Amino acid sequence: MGLAACDKLKTNGAKIQFIELDLLKPETIEKAAATVEQEYGRLDILINNAGIIDSEDGLPSKTAINAVEKAMATNFVGQLRVTQAMLPLLKQSKEASVVNVSSGLGSLKLNGEENTPYSEVKFLGYSASKAALNIMTVHFAYELRNTPIKVNSVCPGYTATDLNNNQGTQTIEEGAIETVRLALIGSDGPNGKYSDRHGSMPW
């Protein structure tokens, strides 16, 4: 799949390189970081965009424990491993950006209030993993606050992707707007924020 995506981008003139990285295989994360270091010496932008919802995820009284474990392993723990592995390379950049692609389903406020777009959607494993990703954003932003590295969370919105069987109400291009904006910020950009393309999101 990755190679096919690279080939498609190359036909449009993009200069791109495929590097295998499996969030459930730590050795591929370490190898990917080593490849980036060898080929480029630094990393300017890291976008953590993993997201799975297991078919057995759901209400807390009914969700399968292994569904929660899978979501946490991919959507949170794997992305923590990647960020740790890539951090030395990010520190070599004059101004670097880390964008953690979260979800409104990871917002405690939006999940807890009635009549929000997220209040009736209950996938315990997925929501918990995205909430954990948000706190990872807050902690990394604090740790790196005196560096040129900015760390932020993004809610792409209900985007038509394989994750929701393409039932989302906005296009991939629309869903990527805020991620791209934060990926390209400079050293004077926001740090430790949570937003979508319409503005600030509540944690």
FENSUL-V774114 format. One record per helix or strand of 2 or more residues. SS is the DSSP state (H for helix, E for strand). FROM is the first residue (numbers start at 1). LEN is the number of residues. Records with the same first field share a line. If there is no record, write none. Layout:
SS: FROM-LEN + FROM-LEN
This chain:
H: 2-10 + 26-14 + 65-26 + 104-3 + 108-5 + 124-20 + 162-3 + 172-12
E: 45-4 + 96-7 + 149-7 + 194-3 + 199-2
